[in-house]
Every structure is written in structure tokens, then in C-alpha cells.
Amino acid sequence: MPHQHKRSSLISTLPTLAAALALSWAGSAQADPNPYYIGASTSVGYDSNVFRLPKATGDTNYSLGVVGGIDQPIGRQRLYANGTLSEARFVDLKQLNYTNYSFLGGIDWQTVYSLSGTVSFSSKQSLYNFGGYSTIQSTAKNLERRDETIVRARYGAASLLSLDTSYIHRKQSYSDPAYRINELNQDTVSAGLTYRPRASLTLGTALRYTQGRYQRSRNFDRYDIDLTGTWVPTGLSTLNGRLSFGKRKARSAVSELDFTGTTGQLNWSYQPTGKLRFTTSFIRDTGAESSFINADAQQAGGPGDNSQFTNSLALNSAYSLTSKIQLNAGVRLVRRSLAFGSLKGNDTVRSGSLGFSYAVLRHGTLGCSFQRETRSASSSVSFDYRSSAVSCSAQVSLQ
């Protein structure tokens, strides 16, 4: 009975929320465009295996939140920021209730002396994805926070040859002490040259150095030589990739941090018609790197990925059924090589998704999606599980 009461309370709030969204949509349709926006979002869903364990525990969850942002050109510069803040609740697993937020802000700058660049900072807090890329079996609440600061500069922005430099700081932390062995602080600097022989082809090379610090003095140094390229063979297709030759060496006796080999990333975007688009990505890198790599808004690995190597292959498609309705589908295969002391093994994650989004008005969207995920492990270094999840969401903004 208490559970039914909670569900009834949630259902009873939906008409009120829908009315508020409708009024906001009506107002937004008459508003003049400007660089600011503010809005509200809501979602409801069900996950059949919240903790991603061999024995599944399912629950219904919902959230209410606000969104906002700015995108403002200032002369040659561009200032931007966007963020979300929401409260997420579970019907039965109330101990997992949490506050979710994300923020991204930065500035793209340019001078008259062929100098340009960007400075940005992002921060995100969410409930940890208990499975996927974790090998810890736990039902305790665990909030994960990820911060990233990026500074990039380029000399010779529009010329045949340019000099590129960058600095990236990353920090990953957890609220549950059981996961803190995977907390990571990482600093990366790189410098290289970019060559543009023609408009459809860009080639680059760079030297990259990374210093990483895990908990319990698990520190490492990494050295890479990067070869990059972007090729646009036709107006329908774009290929871009990176091939790196590198070495990572632990500063302590933790040998599983050591590796010498080739890593890389290849992305292909293909749009055969104005309504249909495909994106394919293949990524091979260490777990620490792949958990931050983002290909077509899809992560190659996942937060807390502590594998020696992660190989990820993903295919996503989007089809515009009408000017307001878009259908989406995707599949992904992720295979990881794991090592913890003398324990070694592999696990494989397979996932698929189907969804749609509907642009109700200019600044309002509705959407639903279904995801299926399974993992199989070759040894006790990981474990098997299965999960299915369905969710629907709505967002409206005033601009």
C-alpha cells in the first residue's frame, strides 16, 4: 500500500507539471531569440537491475529538474555555459535518492595575430552506474563526480600549417569508500603540428605526456606519439581518427598499470539522405582514457573503467520521420582486458537502444527510450548480469 500511495502521488503531479510545461511552451513560442535560455525537465523510468548484479533488483525512478544556459558571441570571442540540476527519486530503493547536476562553461577566443583557442571547465555528479564497467558488487549508494578542465591554443588557425598545444586536468571521485581505489587525478599536456593540404583533408602529429594518480600510491606516467587525421571524401561522409604509439609505466610495483602498445580511435559519420544519419566508432585505449573519450555523445568506456585495455565498437543511427519526430537506434560491443594482481581475465558488455524524440514546439521536446544491456565474464575478475530499462522525459525552455 505505501508503494501504491507513492505511485499515486507521482501520477497526480503529472497533470500539474504538464500544464506548467504547456504554458511555458506557449510563452516560448512568442519570445524573441536571445543568447539565454532557462527551462524545466522531468523524467520517469523503470530499471530491471538497478545494481547490475547477477541477482536483479528492479525499481521505478523519476526526476524533476531545471536547465539553463548562455551562448553569447562577443566580438571575436564566444562565451558559453549550460547546466542542469535535478532531484532523482526511487519508489522502493529510497536510500539511492540523490541530487544530480552537470555544468559546462568556457570561452572560445581569437586574436588578430593568428592565435586562437578555448578554455573550458565541466563538472558532473550522478549516481554511479553499478555495472557496465565496475567489478565491485555493491548495493550501497555511490555518487560519482567527474571534473575536467581543458586549455587549448593554436597558432596559425587558417594557414596551411599550425602549432597546437593543450593541457587537460581530470578528476574522478566517489562517495562510497569501497570505490575510492579507482579515484583518479590526471594531467595531460601535448604539443604538435596540424597540416591542411586541402579543404577536405587535415593531418596532424603531436607528443603527449600524461601523469596519473590513483589512490593508495598507484601512480603512473604515460608517453604517446599521436597521429591524427580528418578526411571528407564527399559531402555525405566524414572520417576522423587518431593512432597513438605509447607506453605507460607505474611508479610503484603495481604492474597492471604498465603497458606498451598502440591505441587509437576511428569515427565515421555517413548521411546518405537528408533524413538518415549513421555514426560508427571504434576505440581502443586504456580504461582511464576510454572512460573520458566521447564519440558522438557516447562514451567508449564508462566512469570507473579500470581495465588495462578497452575495445569498443558502436553503431548509432538517427532518422527524421517528420520535421518534429526523430527515431534513434544504437548497438555497442565493449570488450575489456582486466588485471588485479595475479587475477586476469576479460569481460564483454553488449548493449542496444531504441528511442524517439518529438519537438512539441520550438523549445519543447518529449522522448522515450528502451535500453538492454548484458555482460559476460571469462573469470572471477568480473561477473555476469542482465538489465533492461525504459524511460520517458520532457524538457521545455524559454529563450
C-alpha positions in Angstrom: 0.0 0.0 0.0 2.8 2.6 0.7 4.2 1.9 -2.7 0.9 2.4 -4.4 0.5 5.7 -2.5 3.9 6.9 -3.8 3.0 6.0 -7.3 -0.4 7.7 -7.0 1.4 10.8 -5.7 3.7 10.8 -8.6 0.9 10.3 -11.1 -1.2 13.1 -9.5 1.7 15.6 -10.0 2.0 14.9 -13.8 -1.1 16.9 -14.9 0.1 19.9 -13.0 3.6 19.6 -14.5 2.1 19.1 -18.0 0.0 22.3 -17.5 3.1 24.2 -16.5 5.0 22.9 -19.5 2.2 23.9 -21.8 2.1 27.4 -20.5 5.9 27.6 -20.9 5.7 26.4 -24.5 3.0 28.9 -25.3 5.2 31.7 -23.9 8.4 30.5 -25.5 6.7 30.4 -28.9 6.2 34.2 -28.7 9.6 35.0 -27.1 12.3 36.8 -29.1 15.5 34.8 -29.7 18.3 35.7 -27.3 21.5 34.0 -26.1 20.0 32.9 -22.8 17.6 30.1 -22.0 16.1 28.6 -18.9 13.7 25.7 -18.5 12.5 22.6 -16.7 12.8 18.9 -17.2 11.2 15.7 -15.9 11.6 12.0 -16.4 10.2 8.7 -15.3 11.6 5.2 -15.9 12.0 1.7 -14.7 15.2 -0.3 -14.4 15.1 -4.1 -14.1 18.5 -4.4 -12.5 19.5 -1.2 -10.7 22.7 -2.6 -9.1 23.8 -4.6 -12.2 24.2 -7.8 -10.2 23.7 -11.5 -11.1 20.6 -11.4 -8.9 18.5 -8.5 -10.2 16.6 -5.8 -8.2 14.3 -3.6 -10.2 12.7 -0.2 -9.3 10.9 2.8 -10.7 12.6 6.2 -10.7 11.7 9.7 -11.5 13.2 13.2 -11.5 12.4 16.9 -11.6 14.9 19.5 -12.6 15.8 22.8 -14.1 18.1 23.6 -17.1 19.7 26.8 -18.2 22.5 28.3 -20.4 24.0 31.1 -22.4 25.8 31.2 -25.8 27.0 34.7 -26.5 29.4 35.9 -29.2 31.5 38.9 -28.0 33.5 40.3 -31.0 35.9 37.5 -32.0 35.2 35.6 -28.8 32.4 33.3 -27.8 31.2 32.8 -24.2 29.1 29.8 -23.4 27.7 27.9 -20.4 25.0 25.4 -19.7 23.9 23.4 -16.7 21.3 21.1 -15.2 20.1 20.5 -11.6 17.6 17.8 -10.7 16.4 15.7 -7.8 16.1 11.9 -8.6 14.0 9.6 -6.5 13.3 5.8 -6.4 10.0 4.3 -5.3 11.4 1.4 -3.3 15.2 1.9 -3.1 14.9 5.3 -1.3 18.4 5.0 0.0 19.6 5.8 -3.5 17.8 9.1 -3.8 20.3 11.7 -4.9 20.9 15.2 -6.4 22.1 15.2 -10.0 23.9 18.1 -11.7 26.1 18.9 -14.6 27.8 22.1 -15.8 29.9 23.1 -18.8 31.3 26.6 -19.3 34.0 28.2 -21.3 35.2 30.7 -23.9 36.4 30.3 -27.4 38.9 33.1 -28.1 40.7 34.5 -31.1 43.2 37.3 -31.8 44.3 39.2 -34.9 47.7 37.5 -34.8 46.5 34.0 -35.9 46.1 33.0 -32.3 43.0 31.1 -31.1 41.9 28.6 -28.6 39.5 27.6 -25.9 39.3 27.4 -22.1 36.5 25.3 -20.6 35.5 23.6 -17.3 32.9 20.9 -16.8 31.6 19.1 -13.7 29.1 16.4 -13.3 27.6 14.4 -10.4 25.4 11.4 -10.8 24.5 8.0 -9.3 27.2 5.6 -10.2 26.4 3.0 -12.9 26.8 0.0 -10.7 27.6 -2.4 -13.5 28.9 -1.9 -17.0 32.5 -1.1 -16.1 32.6 -1.8 -12.4 33.8 -5.1 -11.0 32.7 -4.3 -7.4 29.4 -5.9 -6.3 27.7 -3.4 -4.1 24.2 -2.1 -3.2 25.4 0.9 -1.3 24.7 4.4 -2.6 27.6 5.8 -4.5 27.7 9.2 -6.1 30.3 9.8 -8.7 31.8 13.2 -9.6 33.8 14.0 -12.7 35.6 17.3 -13.3 37.5 18.3 -16.4 39.5 21.5 -17.2 40.7 22.0 -20.8 43.0 24.7 -22.1 43.9 24.7 -25.9 45.8 27.2 -28.0 46.6 27.3 -31.8 48.9 29.5 -33.8 48.1 29.7 -37.5 44.4 29.0 -37.3 43.6 29.5 -41.0 47.0 28.7 -42.5 48.4 25.6 -44.2 50.4 24.7 -41.0 49.5 25.4 -37.4 51.0 24.7 -34.0 48.6 23.2 -31.4 49.1 22.9 -27.7 46.8 21.7 -24.9 46.5 21.0 -21.2 43.8 18.8 -19.7 43.2 18.1 -16.0 40.7 15.4 -15.0 39.4 14.3 -11.6 37.2 11.4 -10.8 35.9 10.8 -7.2 33.3 8.7 -5.4 31.3 9.0 -2.2 31.4 5.2 -1.4 34.8 4.3 0.2 34.7 0.9 -1.5 35.2 2.6 -4.9 37.9 5.1 -3.8 40.7 2.8 -5.1 39.5 3.9 -8.5 39.6 7.6 -7.8 41.8 9.3 -10.4 43.6 12.6 -10.8 45.2 13.0 -14.2 47.1 15.8 -16.0 47.9 15.7 -19.7 50.0 18.1 -21.9 50.5 17.9 -25.6 52.1 19.8 -28.4 52.0 19.2 -32.1 51.6 20.3 -35.7 48.5 20.3 -37.9 48.8 20.3 -41.7 45.9 21.1 -44.1 46.9 20.3 -47.7 43.3 20.9 -48.9 39.9 21.7 -47.5 38.8 18.0 -47.4 41.9 16.7 -45.6 43.6 17.6 -42.3 46.6 15.7 -40.9 48.3 16.1 -37.5 51.0 14.8 -35.2 51.7 15.5 -31.5 53.7 14.5 -28.5 51.6 13.8 -25.4 52.6 13.2 -21.8 50.1 12.1 -19.0 50.6 11.8 -15.3 48.0 9.9 -13.4 47.5 9.4 -9.7 45.1 6.7 -8.3 44.5 6.2 -4.6 47.0 4.1 -2.5 50.0 5.5 -4.3 49.1 3.8 -7.6 50.7 6.5 -9.8 51.8 6.2 -13.4 53.5 8.2 -16.3 52.4 7.8 -19.9 54.1 8.9 -23.1 52.4 8.9 -26.6 53.1 9.9 -30.1 49.7 10.8 -31.8 48.9 10.7 -35.5 45.5 12.3 -36.3 43.5 13.0 -39.4 40.2 14.2 -40.8 39.0 13.3 -44.3 35.8 14.4 -46.0 35.7 12.3 -49.2 32.2 13.6 -50.1 29.6 15.9 -48.6 27.8 12.8 -47.2 30.7 11.2 -45.4 33.4 12.3 -42.8 36.2 10.2 -41.3 38.4 11.2 -38.4 40.8 9.3 -36.3 43.8 9.0 -34.0 46.6 6.4 -34.0 48.9 6.6 -30.9 52.1 4.7 -30.1 52.6 4.9 -26.3 54.0 3.5 -23.1 52.5 3.7 -19.6 54.8 2.9 -16.6 53.7 2.6 -13.0 55.8 4.5 -10.4 55.2 1.6 -7.9 55.1 -2.1 -8.1 51.5 -2.2 -9.4 52.4 -4.0 -12.7 48.8 -4.0 -14.1 49.2 -0.3 -14.8 52.1 -1.0 -17.2 51.6 -1.3 -21.0 53.4 -0.6 -24.2 51.4 -0.7 -27.4 49.1 1.0 -29.9 45.9 2.8 -29.1 43.5 4.8 -31.2 40.1 6.0 -32.3 38.3 5.9 -35.6 34.9 7.7 -36.2 32.8 7.6 -39.4 29.8 9.8 -40.0 27.6 9.0 -43.0 24.4 10.8 -44.1 23.0 9.1 -47.2 19.9 11.3 -47.2 18.7 14.4 -45.5 16.7 12.4 -43.1 19.0 9.5 -42.3 22.4 9.6 -40.5 24.8 6.8 -39.3 27.8 7.2 -37.0 30.2 4.4 -36.3 33.1 4.5 -33.9 35.9 2.1 -32.9 38.1 2.9 -29.8 41.0 1.1 -28.3 42.6 2.6 -25.2 43.3 2.1 -21.5 40.3 2.2 -19.2 41.4 5.5 -17.6 41.4 7.2 -21.0 38.4 5.5 -22.6 36.1 6.5 -19.7 36.6 10.1 -20.8 36.6 9.6 -24.6 33.3 10.8 -26.0 32.4 9.7 -29.6 29.1 11.2 -30.9 28.0 11.9 -27.4 28.5 8.3 -26.4 31.2 7.2 -24.1 33.6 4.4 -25.2 34.1 3.0 -21.7 32.5 4.2 -18.6 33.2 6.0 -15.3 35.5 4.0 -13.2 36.7 1.8 -16.0 40.0 0.4 -14.6 40.8 -2.0 -17.4 44.2 -2.5 -18.9 42.5 -2.1 -22.3 39.0 -1.3 -23.5 38.0 -2.1 -27.1 34.7 -0.5 -28.1 32.7 -0.7 -31.3 29.4 1.3 -31.6 26.9 2.0 -34.4 24.2 4.6 -34.0 21.6 5.8 -36.4 19.1 8.7 -36.5 16.1 9.0 -38.8 13.9 12.1 -39.1 10.4 10.7 -39.6 9.0 14.2 -39.8 10.3 17.7 -39.2 9.4 17.2 -35.5 9.9 13.4 -34.9 13.2 11.7 -34.8 13.9 8.0 -34.3 17.1 6.7 -32.8 18.7 3.3 -32.5 22.1 2.1 -31.4 24.2 -1.0 -30.6 27.5 -1.3 -28.8 30.1 -4.0 -28.1 32.7 -3.4 -25.4 35.5 -5.9 -24.5 37.9 -5.3 -21.7 41.1 -6.8 -20.6 41.3 -6.9 -16.8 44.1 -7.5 -14.3 44.1 -7.2 -10.5 47.3 -8.5 -9.0 47.6 -12.2 -10.1 43.9 -12.3 -11.3 43.5 -11.8 -15.0 40.5 -12.1 -17.4 38.1 -10.4 -19.8 34.5 -9.3 -19.8 32.2 -8.2 -22.6 29.4 -5.7 -22.5 26.7 -5.8 -25.2 24.0 -3.1 -25.3 21.3 -1.8 -27.6 18.8 1.0 -27.5 15.7 2.3 -29.3 14.1 5.7 -28.9 12.3 8.6 -30.3 12.1 12.4 -29.6 9.2 14.7 -30.5 9.7 18.5 -30.8 6.3 19.6 -29.4 7.1 23.3 -30.1 10.2 25.3 -30.8 11.7 24.9 -27.3 9.9 21.8 -26.0 10.7 18.1 -26.5 9.3 14.8 -25.4 11.1 11.5 -25.7 11.2 7.8 -24.7 13.8 5.2 -24.9 14.4 1.5 -24.2 17.9 0.0 -23.4 19.0 -3.6 -23.0 22.5 -4.4 -21.6 24.2 -7.7 -20.8 27.7 -8.6 -19.5 29.6 -11.9 -19.6 32.9 -12.5 -17.8 35.6 -15.1 -18.5 36.8 -15.4 -14.9 36.2 -14.3 -11.3 37.8 -11.0 -12.0 34.4 -9.8 -13.2 30.8 -11.2 -13.2 27.7 -11.6 -15.4 24.5 -9.6 -15.3 21.5 -8.6 -17.5 19.4 -5.4 -17.3 16.6 -3.7 -19.2 15.5 -0.1 -18.7 12.8 2.1 -20.2 12.4 5.9 -19.6 10.4 8.9 -20.8 11.4 12.5 -20.4 10.2 16.0 -21.2 12.0 19.3 -21.4 10.9 22.9 -22.1 12.9 26.1 -22.2 12.3 29.8 -22.5 14.6 31.8 -24.7 
